[in-house]
Amino acid sequence: MVDLQGQYLHIQPLIDAKLKEVTASAQFINGDEVKSFQKELENYLSIKHVIPCANGTDALQIAMMGLNLQPGDEVITVDFTFAATVEVIALLGLKPVLVDVYPDTFNMDVDALQKAITPKTKAIVPVHLFGQCANMEAILKIAKAHNLFVIEDTAQAIGADYIFKDGIHKKAGTMGAVGTTSFFPSKNLGAYGDGGALFTNDDLLAEKLRSIVNHGMSKRYYYNRIGVNSRLDSMQAAVLRIKLPFLDSYAQARQKAANFYDKAFANYDKISIPKRSVFSTHVFHQYTLKLVGVDRDALHEFLKSQKIPNAIYYPVPLHKQEAYKHFKFDTDQLEVTKELCQTVISLPMHTELELEQLSFITNKILDFIEQV
Ligand SMILES: *Cc1c(COP(=O)(O)O)cnc(C)c1O
């Protein structure tokens, strides 16, 4: 699905020299690399504060702690996402409320969000799924009307632009109260291990988040609140500093591959290509097809037999997962997610895809589609 080795080979001299430098400095935690990365990412995103942390799941949890969400508070997110989003809500004793997504963009359905709001709702967590922003203008309006926090899960969409109706562009993750992201190796900005970050323009909240990632410490050995231990280490920050200047060109490489796939599948009724929203650029964390009247699992097996990587994101809705059943979700309202879990399939998507590989992949898929 990804080619991290191929990507590394293009930047090997830079990475190898930098990692040697970090090793020699022996500043492994909270060193200059982390501080520099923080500043560089703040500049890239045009945001006042980036708070690095250990991974994208922690980032979500720390955001909810920083916003002082309390047990019993309801947090609305989507049924069609990676489990981390719901996991942290549950871990903090908050109540997850799952809403459906749009069948074409896979992002939060704004009408469903509106309907799910109760007097207990405190926060909304839109997930910018597969590399494209949710409808933030509508979500922010609803949040404002009901006095709710918006936490943007940007693990899959770092670098994507949201385009407001007045033409203003903002980076994914910089529009809500807090944005969170992941630097897991296969993400669009991937480290060589775990990593994550939070983004905010709120000075007071930033100070609080910085304290929470470091055991709730205010000054050395004085603790104002209960925190966690969640750090980005210097090696990861060093890798991320090298990769950040390439992030936009990485997105272009992904868009190029997506356009190739689009063209190849354009004239086939049995294949529905991913829709681009008018209000967002797409950085293609995943390229995800929807199949119409084709056995998705059979295609999955066929591609595996042809040694073509492919994946099902996601095979089971969160509301059907054993771990979350006790929340008794309103499952009648989650029909789109149920359907998507049966019909989606994601194709290889990364920065190193060659034309030859792309035509091999698309030809095999079309062979299969034409047979059935
Ligand atoms: C990857 C991911 C996360 C979690 O990030 P980790 O760094 O793996 O903890 C959270 N939300 C979404 C949507 C993700 O894709």
The ligand as a Gaussian input file, in Angstrom:
#p B3LYP/6-31G(d) Opt

LIG

0 1
 C       -3.987000       6.967000      12.269000
 C       -5.196000       7.600000      12.809000
 C       -5.306000       7.963000      14.167000
 C       -4.325000       7.554000      15.212000
 O       -3.021000       7.896000      14.998000
 P       -1.833000       7.062000      15.723000
 O       -0.643000       7.908000      15.539000
 O       -1.743000       5.744000      15.045000
 O       -2.208000       6.924000      17.163000
 C       -6.436000       8.644000      14.560000
 N       -7.419000       8.946000      13.704000
 C       -7.368000       8.586000      12.410000
 C       -8.493000       8.965000      11.505000
 C       -6.260000       7.896000      11.915000
 O       -6.223000       7.533000      10.637000

